Amino acid sequence: MVSENLIVNIEEDIAADGRFTGGKGANLAKLFRILGKDNVPYAVMVTTEFAKLLLHEPIIVGLVTKLDNALAKDDEDEARKIAEELITFIENIKTQPKLIALLEKKIEMLKARVGRNRVAVRSSGITEDMATAAFAGQFETYLNVHLESSSVIKYVLKCIASAFGWRVVDYRQDLRKKKILDLSEAELLKQGLISVVIQTMVDSEKAGVAFSIDPNTGNRNVGVIQAVYGLGELIVQGKESASWTAFVKEPEVKVLGTLPPKDPQKEMLVYDEKTKENREVPVGLHDPRVITFDEANQVANFVTTIEKNYKKPMDIEYAIENGKVFITQARPETVHATRTVLTLFKLKEEPKAAPIFVGIRVGTKIASGSVVKAGTPEEAVKEIAEFNKKGIKPMLVTSMTTPDWEVVMSLEKVSAIICERGNRTSHAAIVSRERGIPCAVGVVDALSLEDGAMITLDCSTGEARIFKGEIPFEVQEIELKEIPETVTKVMVNIGSPAEALHVSQLPSQGSSLVRIEFIVSSAELHPVFALRADQLGPERWADDVKKKYPFVTSLTDEYVKRLKTGVSIIAGAFKPRKIIVRFSDFKTNEYASLPGAVYYDISCKCGKSISLKPQKKCPVCDSTAIEVNKVELEFQESNPMLGFRGASRYIDEFFCEAYALELEAFTEVHNLGLTNAIPMVPFIRTTVEAEKVTELIKNAFQKKGLKIPVIIFMAEVPSICIIPKTFSKYCNGFSIGSNDLTQLILGIDRDSEKIAWEFDESNPAVTKAIEMLCEGAHSMTPARTVGICGQAPSDLGRDFLKFLTMHLDSIGVNPDKVVETLLSVKEIETELIEVIKRNNKDSVKIAKELGITEDNSKYLIKKFASAV
């Protein structure tokens, strides 16, 4: 027996060799070298050589041979039975006393070295953490094992036996069918099959997982951190919702912000010293964001360092003790590692009815199918088999999944998975991503769906939406290497940060319109209410306010933080490409729907307080001698489309301080180095508004010592198109909002069904206004850019697209139209270049042939100068 290769220390060279220590063990040893001994908990590793000797028993060898035969015959029942026999035999093995004695000695040495009394015992398979397969949660891990010989040995044997757990065997067989794994069970047995890591246990006050890319979309610009209180097992189990933090890695690591879960964590898993077991206890009053900025910064820097050393996207587990971050595991990210095609799913038409449920989306797919509900894996197997016999793949609906469910978690058996509990890194999310299954987690009350009901799961937008019935959808596959470059920038319109992480991977040249309204809505807070509540201070807030915004001591700070985080995630996802961010463009009726738009002033002898609901007594002193006044921040307008919105709202005394909060968020985004975020002002009517709002923007940036950004005005009101040169004094460019511009030029209420048939963005009056805008803007020194971010380019035909290509610098379209528009614009540009060449760059002749003004003809020649 060569004892030095049977159980090794983490710092030994052999520990980093996956042939001896498996995927998890080898990665841990590499981390120890990359990050240093102070940042990775110490460990010893029971190697595959140990397992090879332990498992070299005639009974085990015979059972494994039978297992291979059963798998070859696709006899699942027989294979399961053999796997169970193997587990029972290995867990109770008595035939290797010398190996066990060696293990006992190593455990005592570890105990003396680390000075702690608990360890984590983790399985580490030689096929685990491959570049294309993760074995998520399938091998066993035991936390808080008492560091004494009998306990550790017991769990080491359990880990070794877990190599023959049915879900592991079944997954290996699936990899064989996919030609990813070419070794039989007997061949793996000869190699030792599995290693076991015995790692010092960190007393986790917080724990979680982190990715060097976004695991949901594969976006490589933005890394993600998820955190819970206590031990991290609750994330994988999906029992509790985790906070979500984004960071960028280049040119330096910057934490963009943390979003608390919609359903904050209620229970946490801790080690009980009395019972010597892990148990769930209430979280109590804690910040729902979980992780502090400093802790997130530590994690982000570790993740970035690990990715640089591995030279590939990575999936990391960490634990936090007394504010110090320890990295406990790392593995290659397996879902997006080799992707060369981007797939876009889209509903053919937006449903008129609201979704019956919403939740956290996993991936970006859409699926329709019949509901099958199950409470246990066994029930799921039985119910799904009945559907499969009829050639139907149902949608599995359950509370949450564990590795035992994986026998039914495949696209061959189900069309989608919906879980009432879980988060983006829970078991259901990990497995469904890897296996390409549409999935939604955190769908509260999903089990109230009726068995057999036909539903559609839509994960193509920022959240998972579940609709009644079967809704048609389409799929677009984009080969990312086959996209042409165009002179006219083809950009994309987006709404939410979650959508941006996916859409930013399209071959667009940035975003022509980021609708900040989605981020404002998700903050669930009227900014004017935030200002008034802060004037009183948190000690004067009623309990309903404190409950609505837990652990918040300044509502304005919270509002700014939410806006900054949302915009910075989008900017980070697109970086270095530009994103044009429109300041909030809610109408009065839309602002009126935000929490705090209606609130209550409470006057008492002890002072004033504030509440979201009527109160019968003072929130501070409990006195019933109070005066309660209902306050409605927004007023009713007969036509909000033409009312108090855009620039007029920003400069008004009522709202200017609220607008200052948006500006503060924007300056914080630029302070992160994300200067690719460009501010855009909507619905500017007059030069007075233009001058005042521009001054507000410039002052906000100058006060922070920041460079004044490029400023874009939306061209929605005809006044801008009529006197573009005058408006150009206050901005660097224009973006045409074709919906509002058409509405105001033609005098058509776009919400009126009666005259909707006359609403046409390509109407000659509208195109004439665009021509006038372009002539004025492009004649300035320096020239002002003109783009379009409305709906028109996505919906109207080639003639209108040609008109836009002749006149504009950029064209914004919806995500599903990016590739189609790029190809069309390239074709149109080729034609226009031929016209310019054929007419020897003569602007008069070109204008006549193309039917455009001479000034716009001159712009066209200049635009394509490098091509002609």
N, C-alpha and C positions, 0 to 999 in steps of 0.2 A: 504494500500500500504506500503510494507516494503522497504523504500527507500534505505537502506544501501546496499541491494543486487542488485539494479537495475543499478547503475552506480558506478564503483569502480576505485580506483587508482591502478597504476601498482605495488606499493609496498605491497598492501594488500594480505593476504594469498589466498583469494578467486579468485584473479586475475590469479593465476597459475592453477586453476581448469578448465579444458577444457569443463566441463559441463555448466559452466557459461560464459566463455569467448572464447570458440571455440579454434580451433587448433592454429591459428595465435596468438591470444591474450594470451593464456596460455603459449605458447613458449616464447613470448616476456617478460612476467612476470618472467619466469624462467631465461631468459638471464639477466634480471635486477639484480637478486640475484647472478648469477654465475659470471658475469663480473663487476658488480658494477654500481652505478648510473651515473658515469662519462662517461661510455662507451656505454650506451643504451639510446636513446632519451626518455624523460619522456612521459607518456601516461595515459589517462583514458580510461575505457572500458565500453561501453554500453552492458550489459550482456544479456544472453538468457532470463533471467527473465523479463527484459524490453521488449524484442521482444515478449515473450509469452503473456504479457498483451496487448501489442500494436496490436498483430495479433489475439487476442481473439475476433474476430468480426464474427457474423453469416455469413456475406457475404463471408469473407475469408475462414472460415471453410467449407462452402458449395462448394466453388470453388475448394478447395484442395481435397475434396471427389470426385468431378467430375474428377479432374486431375488423381487421383489414378485409377479410372475406365477406363479412356482413355489409361493410360499406360498399364493396365492389358490386354486391348484389342489390344495393339500394334497399336493404332490409333494415329500416329504421328501428323497429321494435327489438330485433335481435341485437343490433348495435348498441342500443340504449342499455339493454340488460347486461351486456358484456362490460360496458363502461362502468356501470354501477358495481359490478363484481371487482373490477380493478381498483376503484376508489376504496372500497371496504378493505381489501387486502393490504393496500399500501398504507392506509391510515393506522393499521394495527400490526404492521410488520414487526417481527421479533427475531429475524434471522441474521441481522448485521450488527452485533454488539460492539465490534471495534469501531465502526463508523459512528455509532451513537456516542460512544465514549469520547471520540475525537471532537464531536460536536459539543458535548458537555464542557470539555476543556476550553474550547474557543469561546463559549458563552461566558464562562467565568473571567476570561481575559478581557472580554468586551466590557463586562460589568465594572471591572477595576479601572479600565481606561476612561470611560465616559462619565462616571459618577452620577448616572441617572438610573432610575429603576424601572423604566418602561421602554419598550421598543415597538416598532411596526414590523410585522413579518409579511413580506410581499413576494408573491410568485413572480418569476421572470423567465418567460418562455423563450426558447431560441428562435421561434417564429414570431414573437411578439414585437410590436413597435417597428414593423417593417415599413419601408417607404410607401407601400401601397396597401397596408392592412394594419389596423390598430388593436384588434382584440379587446375592444373597449369594455373594461370591467369584467372580463370573462374569467381570467385567472383570479385566484383568491388573494385578498389582502386582509390582514387582521391588525387592527390598531390597538394601542395601549396594552400590549401583552406584557405581563409582569416579567422582568428580566431575571428569571431563574430557570435552571436547566429544564425541569419537567414541563413547564408551561411553553417555553420556546420550542422545545423538541416536538411537542404535540402539534403546534401550529406549523412548524417546518414540514412535518409529514403531511398535514392537511394541504399545504401549498403544493407539494410534490404530487399528491394525489389529484389535485385540481386540474392537472394536465390532461386527465381523462374525464373531466366533467363533460356531460353531453353537449352543452352549448359550445365548449371549446372544440370538441371533436367534430361537431356539426359545422362549425365555422371553418376549421381546417379543410374539411371535405369540400365546402363551398369554394375555398381558394383553389383547391385542386381542379375543380370543374372549370374555374375561370383561368386556369393555366398560370396562376400566380405562385402556387406551391407545387413542387413535383416530387416531394418525399412522402412515402407511405408512413403509416403509424409505426411499423416495425423499424423502418429506416431511421425515423426520428428517435425511437427508443435507443437505438445503438449509439446515437449522438448524445444521449443523456437527457434530451427532451426539455428539461427545465432546470433552472437555478432558483435559489431563494435568497432574497435580500433581508438581512436582519439590521434594521436601521434605527438609530437613536430617535426616540419620539420627542417631537417638539410640543410643548404645552400650548397648543394653538388657541389664542384668543379669537383669531380670525384665520380664515384659510380660503383657498380658491384655486381657480385655474386661469391661465393666461395664454394668449396666442400671439405669435409675431405677425399674423395676418388676421383679417376678419374671418372667423371660421364659417360664417353663414354664407358669405358671398365670394370669398377668396381674394378680396381687395388687399393688395400687398402694401399699400401706403399706411394703412391704419392697423395698429395692434389693439387687442382687446383684453381687458382684465375683468374677471367676475369674482365677487367676494361674498362670503357669508360669515356670520359669527360662529365661533366654535370650530369643530372639525369640518373638513371639506367634504366629507362623505355625503352630506345632505344635498350638495350640488349635483353629484353624480346620480344620487337616488332620485333627484327631482322632487323631493319633499318640500323644499323651500325655494322661494325666489331669491335670486342673487342680484346684487347691484352690478352695473355695467359701466366700465371705464374705458375710454378710448385714448390712445396715444399715437404720436407719430415718431418715426425713428431717424429721419433725415431732414436737414443736415445734422441735427442733434435731437436727442430724445426730449419730447415735450408732452406732458400730460394735458389732454384737451379738456377733460372734465368727467364727472361721474354722474350717471343717471340712476336715481333710486328706482327700485322695482315698483310697479303699480300696486302690487300686493306685498307689502313689506314683510320680512322674515318674522315669524312668530315663535318658532322653536329652534333651539340650537343643540348640537350634539357635543357633550362634554364627558370627561372621564370622572367617574365618581370614586374617590379614594376609599370610601367605606365599603362599597360593594365590589370594587376592583373591576367595574364594567363601564362601558359607555352608555349614557342614557340621555334622552332628550329632555331639556328643561326650557322654560319660557325665556325668550330673549329679554323681555322687559323693555324699559324705555332706553332705546339706543338710536343713534342716527341711522336712518334707513339707507344712507349711502355706504355705510359700513367702513369703507377704507378711507384713510386720510390721504391728503395730497402727498405727504412725505412717503407714506407706505406705497402708494401707487407709483410714485417716482422710482422707488427702489425696485419694485417689480418690473416696471417698464425698462429700466436700465439693464437689469439682469436678462430679461427676455431678448433685448436687442443684442447684448453681448453673446448670448447663446446662439442666436440665429447667425451672427457673423462668423462664429467658429464652425458651425455645422454647414454653413453655406446653403441653407434650405429653410423653409418655413417650419416653425416649431410650436409644439403644444407643451405647456409647462404646468406643473402643480407647485403650489407654494403654501407656506404656513407663516403666521405672524405671531411672535412672542415678544411682549413688551416693546412694541413698535419696530422690532427687528424682523426683517424678511428672510426666511430660509427657503431655498429651492429644494424640493423633495423629489421631483421627477421631471424628466423631459423626454419627449419623443418627437419624431418627425410628424408634421401635419400630413394626413394621408388623403384627404378628399380632393384638395385643389392642387396638389403637388405637380401633376403632369398635364393639367388642362390646357388645351390649345383652342377649344371652341367655347364660345359664350352662348348660352341658351336663354332665350327670353320667352316667357309665358305671358299671355295677355287674354283677358276676357274679350270676346268679340264685341260685346256691348255691356256698358255698365248697368247692373241690375237696378230696376226702379225701386224695388223693396230693399229695406235696410238689412244688413246681415243679422241672422238670428243669434250668432255668437261671434265674439272676437277673442283673440289670444296672441301669443307670441309665435311668430312664424319661424319655421326652420327651413332654410333654403328659399327658393323663389318659384316653386312649381305650382301648378293648379291640377286638381283632380276631382272627378265626380264619381259617386258610387253609393251603394246601399250601406246603411249603418249596421254594424254588428257590434254589440256591446259585450264586454267580458270583464269579469272580476279577477280571474286567475289565468295563468298560462294554459292550464289544462282545458279550461272552458273555452279559451280563445282557439286552441288547436281544434277542438271538436266543432265549434260553430263555423270557423273559417273553412274547414274541410268540406262542410255541407255546401257552402257557396261555391267552392272550387270545383266540386263535382259537376256543378251546372255550368262551369266555364265562366264564373263570375268572381271578380276580385273585389271583396267588400272593403269598406273603410272601418278599420278597427278603432273603437272608442273605449277608453278605459281610464282609470284614475291616474296611473303612471306605470311605467315598465321597469323591469330589472333584467339582468342577463338571462334569467329563465324564460323570458318572453321571446328570445331571439329566434326560436324555431319557427315563429310565424311572421317575423319581421323581415320580409323579403318582397320585392316587387312581383315575384311569381305568385304570391299568395294574397297580398293586400294592395289596394290602390293608394291608401294613405293611412296615417296614424294620427289620432287626436287624443290628447291626454288632458285631464282636468288640472293636473299639477305638473310642475317641472319648469325648467328654464332652458336657455340656449345651450347649456353644456351638461344637461342631465342625460341620463342613459338613452332615453328615446331620441333626443336630439342628435347625439353622437352617432348612434347606429343608423338612424334614418338618413343623415347626411352622407355617411359612408356608402350606404346601399342605394342612395338615390330615391328614397321614398318621400313623397310629400308629407309634411308633418306639421302639426301645431301643438304647442304645449301651453300650460297655464290657461286653458279654456274653461273658465269657471262654469260649473253646472252642465258640462257637455253630456254627462250620463243621463240627462233628462231627455235626450233625443230618443225617438222611438226606434226600436229594432226594425230594420228593413226600410226605413225612410230613405229616400233619395236626397242627397245633399251634394253641394259643391264646396270644396276647400280652396280658397284663393290665397296663396302666399306671395303673389307677384308684387304687392304693394308693401307699405311700411309695416303692416300688421297682418296677422292671419285672420281672414274673414270667412265665415261659414254661412252659406246661403241655402235656402230651401230649393229643392229641385236640381235638375241637371242644367247647368248653364254652359253654352258653347264657349270654347276657348281655342286659341291658336298658339302654335309654337314656332319660334324663329331661331334657327341655329346660325351663328356667325363665326366663320373661320377668321380669326383675328389677324392672320398674316396676309389676307387677300383684300385689304381695304385701300383704295387709292387716296392720294393726298389732293386737296383742293386749295385754290387760292381763297375762295369764299369760305369763311369758317362755318362749318356745320356744327352747331352746338345743341345742347339738350336741355329741356325744361324739367325741373324736378321739384318735389315738395318736401319730403322728410329726410332726416339724416340716414335712417335705415335704408330708404330707397337709394340714396346717393351712393352708399357703399357698393351696391350692385351696378347701378346705372353708370357710375364713373368709369367702369371697365369697358364701356362701349367706346368705339373709335371716334368719339367726338372731340372737338377742340376746346372743350370746357362746357360750362353751363350758362345758357343765355338767361335763365330765370330760376332763381331759388326763391320759392315762396316762403317767407319767414312766418307766415300765418300759421303753418302747421306747428312750428316750434312754440309760438305764442299760445296756441290752443292747448298744447301738451303741458304747458306750465300751469294751466287751470287757474289763472289769476289775472284780474283786470289791473293794469299797471297803475291807474289812478287810485284804486282802492289800496294797492300796495303802498303808495306814497302817503296816503292819509292814515293808514294803520301804523306806519313807521313813525309818523309825527307823534302819535300817542305813546308808542313803545310797547313791547310785547307784554309787559305786566298789565296793560289795559285791554288786552285782547280777550274776548270771551272764549270759553272752552271750545266752541265749534270752530273758531279760527285756528286755535292751537292744534286741534285734532286734524283739521284739513291740511295744515302745513307743519307737521311734527318736526321738532328740533330746529325750527327756523326762528331766529331772533330778529331778522330783518327781511321783510317780504320783498323790498326792492333789491336787496342783494341776491335773494333767491331768484327773482325774475331775471336779473342780469346774468346770473350764473347759468340759468337754463338757456337763455338766448346765446350766450357765448359758447356754451358746450355744443349746442346744435349746429351753429354756423361753422364752428371750428372743425367739427367732424366732417361736414360736407367739404370744407376747404381742404382739409387733410386728405380726404378721399380723392379729390381731383388734382391736387398739387402735382406739378407746377402750373397746370392749366388754370385759366381764370374762371371764377364763378361770379356771376352778377347777382347780388343779393338785393331783392326788393324789400325796402322797409315795409312795415305792416300796412296792409291796404284793406283792413276790415271796414265795412260800412257800419253805420250806427246800430242797425239791427243785429249785426254779427258781434260787435263789441258788447252789446246788451246781453248776449248769451254767455259771456264769460263769468265765472265765479267772482263775486265782488262787485259786479255791475249794479247789483241791488244789495244794499247793506243797511245796517241800523246803527244810528248814533244813539248812545245811551248817556243821559245826563243824570248825575247823582251828586250828593253833597261831597262825596270823596273824590269827585272828578269825572271826566268823560271817559267812556270806553266804546268799543266798537265790536259789532257782531255780524255774522252772515244771516242769522235768523232772529225773529222777534224774541225778546227776553222779558221774563216776568220779574226778575230781580237783578240787582247790580252784579256783574260778573266778578267784581273785585271784593266788595264788602257784604254782599248778599242782601242789601237793603231793598225793600219793595217800593220805597219812595223814590221812584225813578221816572224820567220822561224819555220815551222811546220815539225816535223819528226815523221813518223810512226814507232812505236816500236812493234815488235812481240816477245813476251817473249819465246814462244816455237818454236822449229824447227821441220821440217818434218822428220819422220823416215819411212823407208820402212817396218819395222816390229816392231811397238811399243811394242809388247808383249815381245820382247827380248831386248828392248832398255833402255832408261833413266828412270828407275822406281825403286821404293822401296828404299833399303838402299843406293844404289849408288847415288840416287838423294839427300838423306838427308845429305850426307857428302860432296856433291859438293859445291864449292864456290857460284855458282849461287843460290842454293836453301837452303843452311844450315840455313840462318836466318829465312826463311819461316818455316822450320822444327822446329826451336826454338819456333815459335808461337804455334805449336801443343803441344810441350812439356810444354809450359807455361799453356795452357788450361788443360793439364793432371794434372799438379801439383795443379791447382786450384780445380780440382775435388777431389783430395786426401785431400786438405786442408778443404774441406767440411765434411770430415770424411768418404767419399765414397771410401775407400781403397780396395773395392771389384772390382774396375776397374783395370784390368791388361793390361799393354801395350804389343803389339805384333808388331814385325818388319817384313814386308813382303819382299820377293824376295832378300834374302841375297845370294850372289854368293861366296864370299871369306872370309877368316878369317880376312883380312885387313878391309873389310867393317864391319864385326862383331865387331871387337875391337873398331873401331872408333864410330860406332853408339851406342854401349853400353856405351861408355865413355860420349857421349852427354846426354844420358838418366840419368846416375848417377849424372853428374854435375848439371843438371837441378833440380833434387830433393834435392841434398845436399845444393844448394844455397838457397833453400826455407826452409831449416831446416827440411826436411821431410825424412822419412825412405825410403831407396831405394826399389822400388817395385820389385816383381817377374817380370822377363822379359822373354817373349816367342819369339822364332824365328819361322817363317814359314818355313817349309821344303818343298820348291817348286822346288829348284834347286838341281840336283843330287849330287852336291859336298857335301851337308850337310849329305846325306845318306851314302856317301862313307867314310867320316871322321867325324862321329858324335862326337867322343870323343874330337876332337880338337875344334869343334864349341861349345861343352858343357862348355868350360872354360868361355864363355861369356854370358851364359843364364841359366835359371832355367828349361827350358822345350822347347818342340817343338810341332808345330801344322802342320799336313800334309795338304798342299793345293793340293788335288789330281788332279785337272784339270791341273795346270801348271806342276806338277811333271810328270804326264803321257805324256804331250805334249813334255817335254824335254827329257824324257827317250826314248820314241818311235820316236822322231823326227817328230811329226805330228802337223801341225798347226791346232789347234782345231776349227778355223774359216773356214777351207777349206771344202767345201761341197764334193769335189771330193774324199777325202780320209777319210771323217768323219766316215765311217763304220769301220775303223780300230782303232778308238779311244776307248780304253777300260782300265779303271782304275784297273781292276782285272787281267790284263795281267801279266804273271809270272815275267817278268822283273820288273814291278812296285811293285808287292808284295815282290819280293826279296829285292828291295831297302828299302821297309818299314821294313822288317825283320832286315836288316843291321842297320838301324837307331835305332830300338828298342834295339837291342843287345848292341850297344854302349851307348845309353842314359841311359838304366837301369843298366848298369855296373858301372856307375859313383857313387862317394860318395860325397854328397847324390845323389841318383838316380834322373835323369832328367825325368820329365813326358813327355809322348808322347800322343797326341790326333790327331784327324782329324777334319777338318772343311770344307772340300770340298763337292762337290755334290754327290760323290760316295755312301756314306752310305744311302742317301735318295733314290737312284735309283737302285742300284744293289741288287742281291738276298741274300738269307739266308747264302749261303756258304761264300760269301765275308764278311757278317756281322759276321759270326763265326770266320773268320780269324782276323778281327779287334778286336773282343772281346778277343781272345787269346793273342793279342800282345799289345793292347793299354790301356791307363788309362782312356781315355774319347772318346766319339764318338759324333760328332755334326751332326745334321740333320735339315731339314727344319721343320717349325712348324707343318705342317699337318702329319709329320711322327713320331713325338715325342712319342705318346702313342703306336703306332704299334711297334716302335723300342724298347721301354721299355719292352714290353711284350715278344718280340723275344729274346732280350738280356737276360732277366730273365730265359727264357727256355734254352738258350744256356749255361748260367752260371751253371744251375742245371746239365746239361750233363757233363760239364767240371769238376765240383766238383766230380761227380761220377767216372770220369776217374782218377782223382788224388787219390781218395780213393782206387779204384780198384788196382792201381799200387803202393800202399803204399808210395806215394810221391817220387817214384823213377824217377828222371828227365830223365834218359836215356830211360826207358820204356814209359814214358809219351810222350817224344819227338817222339819216333817211332810210337806210336799209333796215335798221332795227326798230324804227318808229319811236325813238326816244329824243329827248332834247339834246341840243348840242353840248350844253354844259355837262350833262350826264354822260354823253359820249366821250368827252375829254377825260372824265373820271374813269371810264371803262378802259381807255387806252393806258392810263397811268396804272390802273389796277393790275393789268396783265403785261406790264412793261418787261418783266423778266422772261416772259414766255414768247415775246414777239421781237 
